[in-house]
């Protein structure tokens, strides 16, 4: 797989209209970072490219909502992106901006090149127009019903509920404008279209067979099945011309020398992938390199890391653009991940249902590798996966603390205790349990062979984009190291069989040295701390894994005799229950707010699993009951939660509600309320909450109970 002279690796440009969440991290950034760090460790020439996507309708929508300019929006999120990526140790070679003059010029040049080659078709079509806002509507400004999942609030370019890529004409009624909420009308406007149907045959050969221009281009069998499947679905449905320009105020101007270009901007999905090219140009100029070596040379392997909602753009539309131009290489792989869900629900920026990266790094600056580890462990490589705070705690405490940290600490402590930190000899036999059984004997050479096999498994996994498998192999090596200590029990044999202990500890230190290299792509801070403990040179990612494999192949020790190691320290500490309770409290408060607000507005609730289509039959699943608050008290160690005892007529229940900042316990006792009675119980801070209190929220964020008329019987069903 690594047969190219150099590699250009890109991560999807994050859209600068909102913060990053863990779904973004697991989808396109952590996987790319792991792969790039691996390439560097293998002494491969690689450029890791990314940047902020700063054009399009969604940014102007956000700017209008916040009452500021688009420039202020993109500056705000560009700065936040950079800080979040830096603190999560995402090692971009450059993080560029599509608002830069270089990018504008590069995108316009690409457009003009295609125009001069006759690749565009200019045609007039009927587009949606908002008569109240007096403007044509970009796809993001149009909302309707998704034809795939019946989501009533799907955008004209994508349904955020099911992830389907759409066009405005695919939306089912009712259609409305996000600017005025009115029903838009169709009016005629002219745009430049890229005839994707012209490249349908080429794209089919490229996707299904890995062929380009009739010869081998890449190993199609190495592409993920869901990537191939989504592309084939589009190809089988027949590609159609797609407009590459829009009627917008914010974006890159269509070159002014073209007729009828006034008021026209480049389609954001035309200009955004060109951002990879402009970023490479800037990086190459800064490094005194030739950017064409990375975009116009067959010696380079281009790899895009994206989420599944970006597959079509990176596998079909952008390759068609590059092919139409004629001078550019096409990607050799697009190892797209699927979606990461959160606590049983899809991550939703609009509902604030997310774990935000900038908040995490601010709250837990010393637990970066714990999050990276959990993201890898739950990476949605071939199917959707789920993040839970309880799972985060369990994986950290069980695997990082009990396995990896425990092993490294024991090796360091025992080596310092028995040998004053100086590496012992390593030629002796390892005799497990001092047994005479030949099967229980292993030489130092055998230990290196065992490690070498695991290292090869690790490399094979990463080169197949199986990062979960590679991380699992790392933990297996740590487990083998723990077994080495347990089988030999050096703390028992140090006085009776010092040679066995000497051999055991010398091998154990080699295990730690191997782990310090293998952890680098996944847990960079942890790898650095391990190197410091071993008193070895820091990892520079300049071929250390390649050198490690060489040494293992000739049974050369990674830590030589007489080398003096450093002092031990704990790599990880346990995740406390209080941290998990706090994060669950945040999510519960969000859930309460979303449910109350949506029900008060007469919209579908956040419980999409119960009422996916909002039909009468589905809505009847929700069991709403009248109730009275009998008792209320502030939850200890929480400034948001009140513990309520409510009377439902047929029984009394305990409900935790995130309303403590709005109401004191005393003022709500005796209050009649509505309760979502058939919500699955949820345990928070050691208390099981059995139901949810309905609240309404006004524009200022003030809460009010949704209540029945005074004197209404408890337990009455709301229909």
C-alpha positions in Angstrom: 0.0 0.0 0.0 2.9 2.4 0.8 4.4 2.1 -2.7 4.2 5.9 -3.5 7.2 8.2 -3.2 5.1 10.7 -1.2 1.6 11.1 0.2 -0.8 14.0 0.4 -3.4 13.3 3.2 -6.3 15.6 3.7 -9.0 15.9 6.4 -12.4 17.3 5.5 -12.4 21.1 5.8 -14.5 21.9 9.0 -17.3 24.3 8.2 -16.8 27.6 10.0 -20.3 28.1 11.3 -20.1 26.2 14.6 -17.7 24.4 17.0 -16.3 20.9 16.6 -17.7 18.0 18.4 -16.6 14.4 19.0 -18.4 13.2 15.9 -16.2 15.4 13.8 -13.1 14.1 15.6 -14.0 10.5 15.2 -15.1 11.0 11.6 -12.3 12.7 9.8 -9.5 14.2 12.0 -8.3 11.6 14.5 -8.2 8.8 11.8 -6.2 11.0 9.5 -3.8 12.1 12.3 -3.1 8.5 13.2 -2.4 7.5 9.6 -0.1 10.5 9.0 1.8 9.9 12.2 2.3 6.3 11.1 3.6 7.4 7.7 6.1 9.7 9.3 7.2 6.9 11.7 7.7 4.7 8.6 10.0 7.5 7.1 7.5 8.4 4.4 7.3 11.8 2.9 3.8 13.2 3.7 1.9 16.5 3.7 -1.1 16.7 6.1 -3.5 19.3 4.8 -6.6 20.9 6.2 -8.3 24.3 6.7 -11.5 26.1 7.5 -14.3 26.0 4.9 -15.5 29.6 5.1 -18.1 30.2 2.4 -21.7 29.2 1.8 -25.2 30.0 3.0 -25.0 28.3 6.4 -22.4 30.9 7.5 -24.5 33.8 6.4 -27.4 32.2 8.3 -25.3 32.0 11.4 -24.2 35.5 11.0 -27.7 36.8 10.7 -28.8 34.8 13.7 -26.0 36.3 15.8 -26.3 39.8 14.4 -22.7 40.0 13.2 -20.9 39.8 9.8 -19.8 36.6 8.1 -16.2 37.7 8.5 -16.7 37.8 12.3 -18.2 34.3 12.2 -15.4 32.7 10.2 -12.7 34.5 12.3 -14.3 33.2 15.5 -14.5 29.6 14.4 -11.2 29.5 12.6 -9.5 30.5 15.9 -11.5 28.0 17.8 -10.7 25.2 15.3 -7.0 25.9 15.5 -7.0 25.8 19.3 -9.1 22.7 19.5 -7.0 20.8 17.0 -3.8 21.9 18.7 -4.9 20.7 22.1 -6.2 17.4 20.7 -2.7 17.0 19.1 -4.0 16.8 15.5 -0.7 17.3 13.7 -1.6 19.2 10.5 1.3 20.5 8.4 -1.0 23.4 7.6 -4.4 24.6 8.6 -5.4 27.1 5.9 -8.5 29.2 5.2 -10.7 29.3 2.1 -11.2 33.1 2.7 -7.6 33.7 1.9 -6.6 35.6 -1.3 -4.6 32.6 -2.5 -7.6 30.3 -2.2 -9.9 32.8 -4.0 -7.4 33.0 -6.8 -6.8 29.3 -7.0 -10.6 28.5 -7.2 -11.2 31.1 -9.8 -8.3 29.8 -11.9 -9.7 26.3 -11.7 -13.1 27.6 -12.8 -11.6 29.5 -15.7 -9.6 26.5 -16.8 -12.7 24.4 -16.9 -14.6 27.1 -18.7 -11.9 27.5 -21.4 -11.9 23.8 -21.9 -15.6 23.9 -22.6 -16.4 21.8 -19.5 -19.3 23.9 -18.3 -22.8 24.1 -19.7 -24.6 27.4 -19.0 -28.3 27.0 -18.7 -31.3 28.8 -17.2 -33.4 26.9 -14.7 -36.2 27.6 -12.2 -34.8 28.1 -8.7 -36.4 28.8 -5.4 -36.9 32.5 -4.7 -37.9 34.1 -1.4 -40.2 37.0 -2.3 -40.1 38.5 1.2 -36.3 38.4 1.5 -36.1 39.3 -2.2 -33.3 36.8 -3.1 -32.7 33.4 -4.6 -32.2 30.8 -2.0 -29.1 28.7 -1.7 -29.7 25.0 -0.9 -29.1 25.6 2.8 -31.8 28.3 2.9 -34.5 25.8 1.8 -36.2 23.4 4.2 -38.6 20.6 3.4 -39.4 17.0 4.1 -36.6 14.4 3.5 -37.7 11.9 0.9 -35.6 9.2 2.6 -36.5 9.5 6.3 -39.5 11.9 6.3 -37.6 14.4 8.5 -39.7 17.6 8.2 -36.6 19.9 8.6 -34.2 18.6 6.0 -32.1 21.2 4.2 -32.0 21.5 0.4 -28.5 20.0 0.3 -28.6 17.5 3.1 -30.8 15.8 5.7 -29.0 16.1 9.0 -31.1 13.4 10.5 -30.3 10.5 8.1 -27.2 12.0 6.4 -28.6 11.8 2.9 -27.2 14.2 0.3 -30.1 16.0 -1.4 -31.0 18.7 -3.9 -33.9 21.2 -3.3 -36.1 19.6 -5.9 -36.0 16.3 -4.0 -37.6 17.8 -0.9 -41.2 16.9 -0.3 -43.7 19.6 0.7 -44.1 21.7 2.7 -41.2 23.7 1.4 -40.2 26.9 3.2 -37.4 29.5 3.3 -35.2 29.7 6.4 -35.0 33.5 5.9 -38.7 34.3 6.2 -40.4 30.9 6.9 -42.5 31.7 3.9 -43.2 29.3 1.0 -40.7 30.2 -1.8 -41.6 30.4 -5.5 -39.7 29.3 -8.5 -38.0 31.9 -10.7 -35.6 31.6 -13.6 -31.9 32.2 -13.1 -28.7 31.2 -15.1 -25.8 29.1 -13.8 -22.8 27.1 -15.0 -23.3 23.4 -14.7 -20.6 20.6 -14.7 -22.0 17.7 -16.7 -21.3 14.9 -14.3 -23.1 12.5 -16.7 -20.2 13.0 -19.1 -17.8 11.4 -16.6 -20.2 8.6 -15.4 -18.3 5.8 -17.3 -14.9 7.0 -16.1 -16.1 7.3 -12.5 -17.6 3.8 -12.6 -14.3 2.3 -13.8 -12.4 4.4 -11.2 -14.7 3.4 -8.3 -15.6 -0.2 -9.1 -12.3 -1.4 -10.7 -9.7 1.1 -9.5 -8.9 1.9 -13.1 -8.2 5.3 -14.7 -7.6 5.8 -18.4 -7.8 2.1 -19.0 -4.9 1.2 -16.6 -4.5 0.4 -12.9 -4.8 3.3 -10.6 -5.5 1.9 -7.1 -6.7 -1.3 -5.3 -10.5 -0.9 -5.3 -10.8 -3.9 -2.9 -9.0 -1.8 -0.3 -11.8 0.8 -0.3 -14.4 0.5 2.4 -17.6 -1.3 1.3 -19.9 1.5 2.4 -17.9 4.0 0.4 -18.1 1.9 -2.8 -21.8 1.2 -2.0 -22.8 4.8 -1.7 -20.9 5.7 -4.9 -22.5 2.9 -6.9 -25.9 3.9 -5.7 -25.3 7.4 -7.2 -23.9 5.9 -10.4 -26.7 3.4 -10.8 -29.2 6.2 -10.4 -27.5 8.1 -13.2 -25.4 11.2 -12.7 -26.8 14.6 -13.9 -25.3 18.0 -14.5 -24.7 19.9 -11.2 -24.6 23.7 -10.9 -21.2 25.0 -9.9 -22.4 28.5 -9.2 -25.0 30.1 -6.9 -26.8 33.4 -6.4 -25.2 34.5 -3.1 -23.8 37.5 -1.2 -21.0 35.6 0.6 -18.5 33.5 -1.4 -16.0 33.5 -4.2 -17.0 35.6 -7.2 -17.4 34.0 -10.5 -14.6 35.5 -12.6 -15.8 38.9 -13.7 -14.6 38.5 -17.3 -17.4 36.0 -17.9 -20.7 37.3 -19.2 -23.6 37.3 -16.8 -21.3 36.8 -13.8 -22.6 39.7 -11.8 -23.9 38.5 -8.4 -22.8 35.0 -9.0 -20.6 33.0 -6.5 -18.9 29.7 -6.8 -20.8 26.8 -5.4 -19.3 26.1 -1.9 -18.8 22.4 -3.0 -16.8 23.6 -6.0 -14.6 25.9 -4.0 -14.2 23.8 -0.8 -12.2 20.8 -2.1 -10.0 23.3 -4.1 -9.1 24.4 -0.6 -6.9 21.3 -0.4 -5.0 22.6 -3.4 -4.6 26.2 -2.2 -3.5 25.0 1.3 -0.9 22.8 -0.3 0.3 25.7 -2.4 0.7 27.8 0.7 2.5 25.0 2.6 4.8 24.2 -0.3 5.7 27.9 -0.6 6.5 28.0 3.1 8.6 24.8 2.9 10.2 25.8 -0.4 8.7 22.8 -2.1 6.9 22.4 -5.4 3.2 21.9 -4.8 2.8 20.2 -8.2 4.7 17.2 -6.8 1.8 16.6 -4.6 -1.1 17.3 -7.0 0.2 16.6 -10.4 2.6 13.7 -10.0 1.8 10.0 -10.2 4.5 9.5 -7.5 2.1 10.9 -4.9 -0.8 9.1 -3.2 -3.7 11.3 -2.5 -5.9 10.2 0.4 -9.0 12.0 1.7 -10.3 11.3 5.2 -14.0 12.4 5.5 -17.3 11.5 7.1 -19.9 9.5 5.2 -21.9 12.6 4.4 -19.0 13.8 2.3 -18.3 10.6 0.3 -20.1 11.6 -2.9 -18.3 14.9 -3.1 -14.8 13.4 -2.6 -15.3 10.2 -4.7 -17.4 11.5 -7.6 -17.8 15.3 -7.9 -14.3 16.4 -7.0 -12.7 13.6 -9.1 -14.8 14.7 -12.0 -13.6 18.2 -11.6 -9.9 17.1 -11.4 -10.4 14.8 -14.4 -12.0 17.6 -16.4 -9.0 19.8 -15.7 -6.7 17.1 -16.9 -3.5 17.9 -14.9 -4.4 16.5 -11.5 -4.1 13.1 -9.8 -7.2 11.4 -8.3 -7.4 10.0 -4.8 -6.1 6.4 -4.2 -8.4 6.0 -1.3 -11.2 7.8 0.6 -11.4 5.9 3.9 -14.6 7.6 5.0 -15.9 6.8 8.5 -19.6 6.6 9.4 -21.4 8.5 12.2 -20.7 8.5 15.9 -23.8 8.8 18.0 -24.1 10.1 21.6 -25.9 8.3 24.4 -28.4 6.6 22.1 -29.2 9.6 19.9 -27.6 11.2 16.8 -25.3 14.1 17.6 -27.2 17.3 16.7 -25.6 20.8 16.7 -29.0 22.4 16.5 -30.2 20.6 19.6 -26.9 21.1 21.4 -26.7 17.3 21.7 -23.0 16.9 21.5 -19.7 16.7 23.4 -17.9 19.9 22.2 -14.2 19.6 21.7 -13.4 23.2 22.8 -15.3 22.6 26.1 -13.6 19.2 26.7 -10.1 20.5 26.2 -10.8 23.4 28.5 -12.3 21.2 31.2 -9.9 18.3 31.0 -6.5 19.5 29.5 -4.7 16.6 31.2 -7.0 13.9 29.7 -6.5 14.4 26.0 -5.2 10.9 25.3 -8.1 9.4 27.2 -10.5 11.0 24.7 -8.3 10.0 21.8 -8.2 6.4 23.0 -12.0 6.2 23.4 -12.5 7.8 20.0 -10.3 5.1 18.4 -12.0 2.3 20.4 -15.4 3.5 19.2 -14.3 4.8 15.8 -17.2 4.3 13.3 -14.9 2.8 10.7 -17.5 0.5 8.9 -20.8 1.2 10.8 -22.3 3.9 13.1 -21.0 3.6 16.6 -21.8 5.2 19.9 -20.1 7.3 22.6 -21.3 7.0 26.2 -19.7 8.7 29.2 -19.9 5.4 31.2 -18.1 3.6 28.4 -15.5 6.4 28.3 -14.9 5.8 32.0 -14.8 2.1 31.8 -12.4 2.0 28.8 -10.1 4.5 30.5 -10.0 2.8 33.9 -10.0 -0.8 32.7 -7.7 -0.6 29.7 -5.5 2.5 30.1 -5.1 2.5 33.9 -5.3 -1.2 34.8 -3.5 -2.5 31.7 -1.1 0.0 30.0 -0.3 2.3 32.9 0.0 -0.5 35.4 2.4 -2.4 33.2 4.7 0.5 32.5 4.7 1.6 36.1 5.6 -1.9 37.4 8.5 -2.2 34.9 9.9 1.2 35.8 9.5 0.7 39.6 11.0 -2.8 39.6 13.9 -1.9 37.3 14.8 1.1 39.6 14.3 -1.0 42.7 16.5 -4.0 41.6 19.1 -2.4 39.4 19.1 1.3 40.3 17.5 2.0 36.9 20.4 0.5 34.9 19.4 -1.9 32.2 20.3 -5.5 33.2 21.8 -8.1 30.9 19.4 -9.7 28.4 21.1 -12.9 27.2 19.7 -15.1 29.9 16.8 -17.6 29.5 13.4 -16.6 30.7 12.0 -19.6 32.7 8.4 -19.1 33.6 7.7 -20.2 37.1 11.2 -21.7 37.2 9.7 -24.8 35.6 11.7 -27.6 34.1 9.1 -27.9 31.3 10.7 -26.9 28.1 7.4 -25.4 26.9 7.7 -22.9 29.7 11.0 -21.6 28.6 11.5 -18.7 26.3 14.7 -16.9 25.3 15.1 -13.1 25.0 15.2 -13.8 21.3 11.8 -15.5 21.5 10.4 -12.4 23.3 11.6 -10.1 20.5 10.1 -12.5 17.9 6.8 -12.3 19.7 6.9 -8.5 19.8 7.9 -8.4 16.1 4.8 -10.4 15.1 2.6 -8.0 17.0 4.3 -5.0 15.4 3.6 -6.5 12.0 0.0 -7.0 12.9 -0.2 -3.4 14.0 1.3 -2.1 10.7 -1.0 -4.2 8.6 -4.0 -2.9 10.5 -3.1 0.7 10.0 -2.3 0.3 6.3 -5.9 -1.2 6.0 -7.3 1.8 7.8 -8.3 -0.5 10.7 -7.2 1.8 13.5 -9.3 0.1 16.1 -7.5 -3.2 15.3 -4.1 -1.5 15.5 -5.0 0.1 18.9 -6.2 -3.3 20.1 -2.8 -4.8 19.1 -1.0 -2.1 21.2 -3.1 -3.2 24.2 -2.4 -6.8 23.5 1.4 -6.1 23.6 0.8 -4.4 27.0 -1.2 -7.4 28.2 1.7 -9.7 27.1 4.1 -7.6 29.1 1.8 -7.9 32.2 1.7 -11.7 31.7 5.5 -11.8 31.4 5.7 -10.2 34.9 3.0 -12.3 36.3 4.4 -15.6 35.1 7.9 -14.9 36.3 7.0 -13.0 39.5 10.3 -11.2 39.8 9.3 -9.8 43.2 9.4 -13.5 44.5 12.5 -14.7 42.6 14.8 -11.8 43.0 16.7 -13.5 45.9 16.5 -17.1 44.7 16.8 -16.9 40.9 18.3 -13.5 40.0 19.2 -14.6 36.5 15.5 -15.2 35.7 14.6 -11.8 37.1 17.4 -10.2 35.1 16.1 -11.7 31.9 12.5 -10.9 32.7 13.1 -7.3 33.5 15.3 -6.7 30.5 12.6 -8.1 28.2 9.9 -6.1 30.0 11.8 -2.8 29.4 12.0 -3.8 25.7 8.2 -4.1 25.7 7.9 -0.6 27.1 10.2 0.8 24.5 8.1 -0.8 21.7 4.9 0.6 23.2 6.5 4.1 23.4 6.7 4.0 19.5 3.5 2.2 18.8 1.5 4.6 21.0 2.7 7.6 19.2 0.0 7.8 16.4 -2.8 7.1 18.9 -1.6 8.6 22.3 1.1 11.1 21.5 1.4 12.6 24.9 1.6 9.2 26.5 4.3 8.1 24.1 6.3 11.2 25.0 6.0 10.5 28.7 7.1 6.9 28.2 10.2 8.0 26.3 11.0 10.4 29.1 10.7 7.6 31.7 12.9 5.4 29.6 15.4 8.3 29.2 15.3 7.8 25.5 15.3 10.5 22.8 11.9 12.0 22.1 10.1 10.6 19.1 10.4 13.0 16.1 8.3 10.9 13.7 11.2 10.6 11.4 11.3 6.9 10.8 11.4 5.5 14.3 9.0 2.7 13.6 11.0 1.7 10.5 14.1 1.5 12.7 12.2 -0.4 15.4 11.2 -3.0 12.8 14.8 -3.3 11.6 16.1 -3.9 15.1 13.5 -6.5 15.9 14.3 -8.3 12.7 17.9 -8.8 13.8 17.0 -9.3 17.5 18.7 -6.1 18.5 17.7 -4.6 21.8 15.8 -1.3 21.7 17.2 -0.3 25.1 20.9 -1.3 25.3 22.7 -2.8 28.2 23.9 -0.4 30.9 21.4 2.3 29.7 20.0 4.1 32.7 16.3 4.7 32.7 14.5 7.5 34.4 12.0 7.7 37.3 8.5 6.0 37.2 5.3 8.0 37.0 1.7 7.1 36.5 0.6 7.5 32.8 -3.1 7.6 33.6 -5.3 8.1 36.6 -8.8 6.8 37.1 -11.8 8.7 35.7 -13.8 9.6 38.8 -17.6 9.1 39.1 -18.0 12.8 39.7 -16.7 13.7 36.3 -19.1 11.3 34.6 -22.0 12.6 36.7 -21.2 16.2 35.8 -21.2 15.4 32.1 -24.4 13.3 32.3 -26.0 16.2 34.1 -25.1 18.5 31.2 -26.7 16.1 28.7 -29.8 15.6 30.9 -30.2 19.4 31.1 -30.0 19.6 27.3 -32.5 16.7 26.9 -34.9 18.3 29.3 -34.7 21.7 27.5 -35.1 20.2 24.1 -38.1 18.1 25.1 -39.9 20.9 26.9 -39.2 23.4 24.1 -40.3 21.1 21.3 -43.5 19.9 23.1 -44.4 23.5 23.9 -44.0 24.4 20.3 -46.1 21.4 19.2 -43.1 20.0 17.4 -41.7 16.5 17.5 -39.9 15.7 20.7 -36.2 14.8 21.0 -37.2 11.2 21.5 -36.9 10.4 17.8 -36.7 6.7 18.7 -40.3 6.9 19.9 -41.9 9.2 17.4 -39.8 9.1 14.2 -42.7 10.0 11.8 -44.9 12.2 14.1 -48.0 10.4 13.0 -50.9 10.1 15.5 -50.2 6.5 16.2 -46.5 7.2 16.9 -47.3 10.2 19.1 -49.6 8.1 21.2 -46.6 6.1 22.3 -45.6 9.1 24.4 -47.4 8.8 27.8 -47.9 12.3 29.2 -49.6 12.5 32.7 -50.7 15.2 35.1 -48.9 15.2 38.4 -48.2 17.3 41.5 -44.8 18.1 43.0 -44.8 16.8 46.6 -41.2 17.5 47.6 -38.2 19.2 46.1 -34.6 19.5 47.1 -31.3 20.7 45.6 -29.0 17.8 44.5 -25.7 17.9 46.3 -22.7 18.9 44.1 -25.0 20.1 41.3 -26.1 23.7 40.5 -28.6 22.5 37.9 -30.5 19.5 39.2 -33.5 19.4 41.6 -34.6 16.1 43.0 -38.4 16.1 42.8 -41.0 13.7 44.4 -44.1 13.8 42.2 -47.5 12.3 42.7 -48.9 10.6 39.5 -52.1 9.5 41.2 -51.3 5.8 40.8 -47.8 6.1 42.3 -45.1 8.5 43.5 -41.8 8.9 41.6 -38.4 10.5 41.9 -37.5 12.7 39.0 -34.3 14.7 38.5 -34.9 17.9 36.6 -32.3 20.5 35.4 -34.3 23.5 36.6 -32.4 24.6 39.7 -31.2 27.8 38.1 -34.8 28.8 37.4 -36.7 27.7 40.5 -36.0 27.3 44.2 -37.3 24.0 45.8 -39.6 25.9 48.1 -41.5 27.7 45.4 -42.5 24.7 43.3 -43.8 22.3 46.0 -47.5 21.7 45.3 -47.1 22.8 41.7 -49.3 20.8 39.2 -47.2 19.8 36.2 -47.1 17.5 33.2 -44.7 14.5 33.2 -43.4 12.3 30.4 -44.2 9.1 32.3 -42.9 6.4 30.0 -39.4 7.7 29.6 -36.8 5.0 30.3 -35.3 5.5 33.8 -31.9 7.1 33.9 -29.4 7.0 36.8 -27.6 10.2 37.6 -25.3 11.0 40.5 -26.5 7.8 42.2 -30.2 8.6 41.9 -32.6 6.9 39.4 -34.7 9.5 37.7 -38.0 8.0 36.5 -39.7 10.5 34.1 -39.3 14.0 32.8 -41.0 17.3 33.7 -42.3 19.3 30.7 -41.1 22.9 30.5 -41.6 25.7 28.1 -38.9 28.2 27.2 -39.4 31.7 25.9 -37.0 33.7 23.6 -35.1 35.0 26.7 -34.4 31.4 27.9 -36.9 31.7 30.9 -38.6 28.4 31.8 -42.2 27.8 32.7 -44.0 24.7 33.8 -46.4 23.2 31.3 -49.4 22.6 33.6 -53.0 21.4 33.6 -55.8 23.6 34.9 -55.8 24.0 38.7 -57.3 21.1 40.6 -56.9 18.6 37.8 -56.7 15.0 39.0 -53.2 13.5 39.2 -52.5 10.8 36.6 -54.8 12.1 34.0 -53.7 11.2 30.5 -52.7 14.0 28.1 -54.0 13.2 24.6 
